Amino acid sequence: NYYPVNAMLSLDDGQVELAVLTDVTQGGSSLKDGSLELMVHRRIQVDDSRGVQEPLNETMCGCNDINADPGQMGEHGHEGDGGCVCAGLTIRGRHWLVLDTVEAAHDQRRVLSEAQNFPPTLAFTAGAAKATSPEASFLAADLPKNLKLQTLTSNYASFNDGQLLLRFSHLYSVNEHPTLSQPVQVDLSKMFGGGYRVTKAREMSLTANQDKAAMEAAKYDWKVKDVTGGLVEEQLASCNSVEEHTPMDGTVITLRPMEVKTYLITFEHSDGSVLV
C-alpha cells in the first residue's frame, strides 16, 4: 500500500488539489478517499516476520545486537532494543503544502519542489571583505519556467576536445499543465551572458558517450505485432503524447515534457577566447 515518494504526493477532487512536497524520499499512500499519509520513519520493536529476522530499531549511533543467530537476539538479549543503548534514530525533514486549484497547484508544485531540493549554495568569506560583484548571472535572461539547466561542467572537456557538457531537463509531464506541459524551445547562442556565447553545439546521448544521431541510427528496428486487436494502439493514442524527438536546428533546441537532453558545446568570449 506504500509507494516511494521522491518529490511529492497529491490528491484532488477534479477542482482543488492538495500536494505535499518532500525533501527526502518517504513511503506514501492514500489508504482511504480524501486522505494522504507519509511514513517519515519506520521503527518497530519486534521482528515483523517479514524476512528481516530482527527488529527495525534504528539508532542514532547505528549499533545493533552482536553474535545473533538468524531469528534470535544477541548477547545483550533484550528483545526489540537491538542490544543498543543509543537513542532511536531521529529523522528530520520538511514538508511543504500546496492547496489551490488543480491548474494553479500544477503550476507551482514543480517550481517549489526544485526550490526545496536544490536551494542556493551558500559561501562565506573571512573578515570584513566584500564581494566585488554582489550580483552576477551567467545567463543573459531567465530560463522558461518549465526548463531546468541541470548540468554545465568542464569535467569531461579533456575527453571531448575542450567542449563543455551541458544538460537540460523539462520539468513538467504530459498533460500536467495546459501551457507548461508544452514543448519548450530555446536558442543556446542567446542564452548566456557575460560576453560568452555558444558557438558550437552537438546533441549527445544522455551520458554524452556517443553522438545522439549515431546512437538513434544504430538502434535495432524491432518488428512488433499488436496481438490485442488494436487495443494497445488505442491506449497509446489516448495517452495524447507529444510528437517525436525534435533534433537541433542550428543552436535552437526543443525539449518535450519530462525530456532530458545532453549537449557538448563550445563557449567563446567576445574577446575571442574559448572557455574550457
N, C-alpha and C positions, 0 to 999 in steps of 0.2 A: 504493500500500500504506500510505501515511501519511495520517493524518487530523488536523485541528487539534484539539488537546486544550486546552480553555479552563479547565477546572477539575479534572478527574480522569480517570484511566484505570484500569480494573479488570478482573479475571478471577476466575472462581470454578469450583469443581467440583460445585456444587449444595449444598455444605455449608459450605465455608470460602471466604472471599473475600480477595483481596489488592487493595487500592486504593492508587494513587499520586496524591496531591493536588499540584497545581502552583500557583504564584503568578503565572505568566506563561504565555501561550499557546505551546505547543510542538507539534511533529509527533509523533504517537504511532502505534504499531502493535503487533500481535501476529503476528509473522511465522511462528511455529510454536506448536503447542499448549503451554500452560503457560508462555509467555514474554510479557513486556511490554518494549517498547522506546520510549524517548523521545529525540527529537533536540533536545538542549538548544540546539545551534547548528550550522549547516552552514557549512563553509568548504572550498572547493576551490581548487586551484592552477592548474587549466587549464579552459578553456571546455568545458562538458559537452555541447555540441552540441544543447542543448535550446531554443535560440532566444534566449538571453540575449546571446550573442556576446561574452562576456567572463568571466573567472574571477570567481566569487563570493567574492572575497577581501576581506571587510570588515575595516576597520582602526579603531583607536581614534580617529583624527582624521578619519575619513570621506573621505580623499582617494582619488583614482583616477587612472589614466593620462590624459594630456591629448592632444588632437589625434589621436585614434584613429579610423580608419575602421572601419565595421562588420566584425567578424571579424578585426581587426588590432590589434596593440599600438600604443601611442602613443609619444611622444618618448623616454620613459625606456627603452622597448624590452626590459624583462626579462619574459619570459613568466611569467605566473602571479602576479607580485607587484603588478600594477596600477599600477606606477610609484611606489609609495609606500614611504617609509622608516619609516612608523609601525608600531607593534606590532599584531598581529592583535587583532580585537575580543574583549574578554573579556565573557563572559556570566555573570551571577550570578543565582541563584535558590534557592528552597527546595523540597524535595520531602518531603512528609510521608507516611508509610506507615501504612496501616491493615490489620491482619491479624487477622481474627476470623471468627466465624460470619457467614453471609450476612446474617441479620437484624440482628445487632449492628453489623456494618460499615455497613449501610444506615442504621442509627440514627445513627451518629456522623459519617459522612463529609460530609454536608451541613453540619452544625454546624461541623465542623473547617475545612471549606473557607471558610465565612464568616469564621471567626476568622483564617484565614491571609490572606485577600484584603482584609478590612476591619478591620484592627486599630484599637484606640483611637487617637485623635489626641492627641498629647502637647502640652502647653502649659507654658511656664515663665515665672517672674517674676524680676525682678532683685532682688538683695539678700536680706535675711532675711525678707521679707514672707511671711505665712502666709495661706492661704485661709480666708476667714471661714466657708465651708461646705465642709468637707473632703469630704463625701459628699452627693450630691443626685441625684434622678432625677425626670424629668418624667412618668414612668409611675407609676400607682398600684400596679401589680403586674407581675410578669414576664409577657411575652407567651407564648402557647403555643409549644412548641418548633418547630413546623412553620410558624410565621408570622414574617415579617420586615417591620418598619416600614422601608420603603425611602426614603420622601421625606416631609419635613414642612418646607414653605417658605412664606415670605411674598413670594417674588419676583414672583408674579403677582397679588398682592392688589389692586393698583391697577386691574387689568382686571376684577376679579370682586367689586366692592363690598366690599372688605376681607376677603374669605374667604381662608383658607389652603388650600394644596394638600397633600393627604395621600394617600400611595400605599402599598399593602401588596402583598406577594407571598407565595405559598405555596411553601415551599422544596422540597417533595417531589413526585415524579411519580407517576402512576397505578401501583399495584401495587409501588411501590418498598419499602414497609414496611406491615405489616398494620394498624398504628394511625396512624402519622404521615402516611400517604398518604390518609387520610380528609379530607373537607371540614372546615375549621376555622371556628368561629363566635366572634365577639367583639362586645361592646357598646361602641361608641365613647363613649357617655356615661359609662362607668365605667372607661375605660382610663387616663385621665390624672389626675395628682395635682397637688399644689402649689396647690390651690384652684381649678384650672382644670377646666372641663367643656365637652365638645362639646354645644352646644345645637341646632345645625342641621347637617345633612349631606346632600349630594346626590351621587349617583354620576355620574361623567363618563366620557367616552371616555378611553382610556389617556393621551393627551396633554392632556386636560382642555379641549379646544377646543369640545366640544359635549356636551349632555346625553346620558347613556347611553341612556335610554329613547327619546328622539327619534331618536338615531342608529340604534337597532335597528328602529324603526318605518319609517325611511326606506330600509332595505336592500331591494334588489331580490330578489324571490322567484324564484329560478332554477328553471326546470322541468327536472328531470333524469329520465333513464330508465336503469335498470340493464340494460345490454346483455350482461351476463355470466351471465344466467340465475340471478341471486341470489347469485353468488359474492362480490360486493362487500359486499352486506348481511350475508352470513355472516362475512366478515372484520371488518367494523365491529363486529358483535355480539361477536366473540371478543376484541376489544380490552378488553372489560369496563370501558369508560369510565364516569366518574361522571356523574350526572344533569346536566341543562342548567343554564344560568346561574341563580343564585338572586338575586332582587332584594332590596333593603334592606327590613327590617322595622323601621320606626322608625329607631333608631340602631344596630340589630343588623345586622352584615354577615356574609356567608358567602363563603369562598374555596374553590374546588376545587383539586385538585392542579395545580401549575405555573401557577395563575392569578394574574394581576396586576390589581389594581383601583385606580382613582384616584377621589378624592372632593374636593369643595370643602366646607370645614367652617367653622363659626363657633365660636370659643372665647370663653367668658365666665368671668370670675373670680367668686369668691364675694362679692367686694365690689361686683359689678355692672359692672365694667369689661369691655371687649371687647378681646381680643388681636388685633392686626393687625401 
